[in-house]
């Protein structure tokens, strides 16, 4: 499975794993809230409140009806139509009202209202409807009891403002009285009724309420998962692109391409890994090049050793044979004797020259084994520069260079060889110049040797350190090869550049401590 797919699945899994407990907790919370708001105790309490308000209203209505019945009975007694009631007085009237005996007429009512009994007529509003349909208002309601509309609930079910009581008289007239309910009762009734209706509506819509929670919740997660996938994709690309670059670079290195490098675009762990990869490739490339150079140098040394051996062996017999030929000549031919002496001298000189060549080959063939000690490179460069009589020497030495661990004799030989090459290269110049410079380069130091000679063509710079490639007539081409051997033995590198003086510049880079371990 690809890493991108794994990251996407990981993000989705995290969302789902977080959603499940969140949904469970949310459902529990919503259910608990609904249970608290729609509990049976609240429903029972609201029902009890509604019943109590209804009972209060019915009690008020019954009291008003009883009072109206008593008053009608009294009105009948005052009119003389119910002698039993008149004799019994108030108690008889109450009993007559309780027994439902109504002998009062509209005339009795009108007479009683006009008399002292009119003040005892119950209710704040009284209306008498005569048999012919005529309505007589016996008592008008006060304005504050007819205009009270405050607090009417929007549900359209306000509590009744008045309690009514009606009596049908003996002549067919209908007496109706009304008594207003109290403002406090109406407010309580409205509140209880509204709460009761709301609870009943919520109970009816309980499932709808739960769905109204779950649908947005699921919709939110349905939207969040694609968004999370997009974010995960963006993050994954930011993570995978450097990884893919590392994979490609590793493949290229495995194929032998040591010039590949990973682009660095940030300072996170992946980019730091890329930096380490680039540094590792650079070090491996440098080590590989150094191994190749060491192997090449070892091959050249082996060939020089074999050549020195093959050349040195016949030199002594040649010299001895020529000496014996000259010594055994006893003739009197003076001209031949002179020629023999001359030829033998030439042979002796050439044999000596060959011996010098053999010695140089023998020296080159020996492996360089430095004896490391602390060396002041600036002092060594100044000493070598002071020995150059035929060159104008310029010193550009870093004052804070410090010391390095190296072989003083081998570095001196290196500088002498480079100075000798500079002297050879500037032989035809009007004012030959030699520049010796040192500078620090991190954990390394750099030694620069530059002249104002004709320089070295760019296509020849990589091959000048090969043996037997001499730029001067009569040279063996071992000077720069010896220089490179010394540099490689010190774990350094040497290269040829174009100098600022117009000639060649050889840059020798050495470690401060070749024996120290490097990561």
Residue pairs with C-beta under 8 A, 6 or more apart in sequence:
3 236
3 240
3 243
4 233
4 236
4 237
4 240
7 232
7 235
7 236
7 239
8 229
8 232
8 233
8 236
10 232
11 228
11 229
11 231
11 232
12 225
12 228
12 229
12 232
15 221
15 224
15 225
15 228
19 221
23 217
26 213
26 217
27 213
27 214
30 209
30 210
30 213
31 210
34 202
34 206
34 209
34 210
37 199
37 202
38 199
38 202
38 203
38 206
42 199
43 199
43 203
46 192
46 195
46 196
46 199
47 196
49 188
49 192
49 196
50 192
50 193
50 196
53 159
53 185
53 188
53 189
53 192
53 193
56 185
57 159
57 160
57 163
57 181
57 185
57 189
60 163
60 179
60 181
61 163
61 164
61 165
64 122
64 123
64 163
64 164
64 165
64 177
64 179
65 165
66 97
67 122
67 165
68 122
68 123
68 165
68 166
68 167
68 175
68 177
69 94
69 97
69 98
69 167
70 90
70 93
70 94
70 97
71 112
71 117
71 120
71 121
71 122
72 97
72 102
72 104
72 109
72 167
72 169
72 175
73 82
73 85
73 92
73 93
73 94
73 96
73 97
73 104
74 85
74 90
74 93
74 112
74 117
74 120
75 104
75 108
75 109
75 111
75 112
75 117
76 82
76 85
76 93
76 96
76 102
76 103
76 104
76 108
77 85
77 86
77 89
77 92
77 93
78 86
78 108
78 111
78 112
78 115
78 117
79 104
79 105
79 107
79 108
79 111
79 112
80 86
81 103
81 104
81 105
81 108
81 170
82 96
82 101
82 103
82 104
84 92
84 96
85 92
85 93
85 96
85 103
86 92
88 95
88 96
96 102
102 167
102 168
102 169
102 170
103 170
104 169
104 170
105 169
105 170
105 171
105 173
106 128
106 130
106 131
106 169
106 171
106 173
107 171
108 169
109 128
109 138
109 169
109 173
109 175
110 128
110 136
110 138
112 118
112 121
113 121
113 126
113 138
113 139
118 138
121 138
121 139
121 177
122 165
122 177
122 179
123 139
123 165
123 177
123 178
123 179
124 139
124 141
124 142
124 145
124 178
124 179
124 180
125 139
125 140
125 141
125 162
125 177
125 178
126 137
126 138
126 139
126 175
126 176
126 177
126 178
127 135
127 136
127 137
127 138
127 175
127 176
127 177
128 135
128 136
128 137
128 138
128 173
128 174
128 175
128 176
129 135
129 136
129 173
129 174
129 175
129 176
130 136
130 173
131 171
131 172
131 173
138 175
139 177
141 178
141 180
145 161
145 162
145 180
148 161
148 180
148 183
148 186
151 186
151 187
151 190
152 158
152 190
153 190
153 193
153 194
155 193
155 194
155 197
157 193
157 197
158 186
158 190
159 181
159 185
159 186
159 189
159 190
159 193
160 181
161 180
161 181
161 186
162 178
162 179
162 180
162 181
163 178
163 179
163 180
163 181
164 176
164 177
164 178
165 176
165 177
165 178
165 179
166 174
166 175
166 176
166 177
167 174
167 175
168 174
168 175
169 175
202 209
239 270
242 262
242 265
242 270
242 271
242 273
242 274
243 270
245 262
245 263
245 274
246 262
246 270
246 273
246 274
246 277
249 260
249 261
249 262
249 277
249 281
250 277
252 260
253 260
253 281
253 284
258 281
258 284
258 285
258 288
259 285
260 281
261 278
261 281
262 274
262 277
262 278
263 274
264 271
264 274
264 275
264 278
265 271
283 518
286 493
290 488
290 491
290 493
293 484
293 488
294 488
296 466
297 481
297 484
297 485
297 488
298 367
300 364
300 466
300 467
300 481
301 364
301 365
301 366
301 367
301 485
302 365
304 361
304 362
304 364
304 365
304 467
304 478
305 361
305 362
305 365
307 361
308 358
308 359
308 361
308 362
308 365
311 354
311 357
311 358
311 361
312 355
312 358
312 362
315 351
315 354
315 355
315 358
318 347
318 351
319 347
319 348
319 351
322 343
322 344
322 347
322 348
323 344
325 340
325 344
326 340
326 341
326 344
329 336
329 337
329 340
331 337
357 476
360 476
360 478
361 476
361 478
363 482
364 467
364 478
364 481
364 482
364 485
367 489
368 410
368 485
368 486
368 488
368 489
369 489
370 406
370 407
370 410
370 486
370 489
370 490
370 514
371 407
371 409
372 405
372 406
372 407
372 514
372 515
373 405
373 406
373 407
373 408
374 403
374 404
374 405
375 403
375 404
375 405
375 406
375 407
375 408
375 411
376 403
377 401
377 403
377 404
377 406
377 411
377 438
377 445
377 447
377 510
378 397
378 398
378 401
378 438
380 408
380 411
380 412
380 415
381 395
381 397
381 415
381 436
381 438
381 447
382 395
382 397
382 436
383 412
384 412
384 415
384 416
384 419
384 436
385 393
385 395
385 419
385 434
385 436
386 393
387 416
387 419
388 419
388 423
388 434
390 423
390 432
391 419
391 422
391 423
391 426
391 432
391 433
391 434
391 451
392 431
392 432
392 433
392 434
393 433
393 434
393 435
393 436
394 433
394 434
394 435
394 436
395 435
395 436
395 437
396 435
396 436
396 437
396 438
396 448
397 436
397 437
397 438
398 438
398 439
398 440
400 440
401 438
401 439
401 440
401 445
402 512
404 445
404 510
404 511
404 512
404 513
405 512
405 513
405 514
405 515
406 490
406 510
406 514
407 486
407 489
407 490
410 486
410 489
410 490
411 486
413 482
413 486
414 482
414 483
414 486
414 487
414 508
415 436
415 447
415 449
417 479
417 480
417 482
417 483
418 449
418 483
418 506
419 434
419 449
420 479
421 471
421 479
421 480
422 432
422 434
422 449
422 450
422 451
422 453
422 503
423 432
423 434
424 471
424 472
424 475
425 451
425 453
425 454
425 471
425 503
425 504
426 432
426 433
426 434
426 451
426 452
426 453
426 503
429 452
429 453
431 452
432 451
432 452
432 453
433 451
433 452
433 501
434 449
434 450
434 451
435 448
435 449
435 450
435 451
435 499
435 501
436 447
436 448
436 449
437 447
437 448
437 450
438 445
438 446
438 447
438 448
439 445
439 446
439 448
440 446
441 509
443 511
443 512
443 518
444 492
444 509
444 510
444 511
444 512
445 509
445 510
445 512
446 507
446 508
446 509
446 510
447 507
447 508
447 509
447 510
448 505
448 506
448 507
448 508
449 505
449 506
449 508
450 499
450 500
450 501
450 503
450 504
450 505
450 506
451 499
451 501
451 503
451 504
452 499
452 501
452 502
452 503
453 502
453 503
453 504
454 503
455 498
455 499
455 502
455 503
455 504
456 464
456 471
456 496
456 504
458 498
461 495
461 496
461 497
463 469
464 471
464 480
464 496
465 480
465 481
465 483
465 484
465 494
466 477
466 481
467 476
467 477
467 478
467 481
468 476
468 477
468 478
469 477
470 476
470 477
471 477
483 494
483 506
483 508
484 494
487 493
487 494
487 508
487 510
490 510
490 511
490 514
491 510
491 511
491 514
492 508
492 509
492 510
492 511
492 514
493 508
493 509
494 506
494 507
494 508
494 509
495 506
495 507
496 504
496 505
496 506
496 507
497 504
497 505
497 506
497 507
498 504
498 505
499 505
511 518
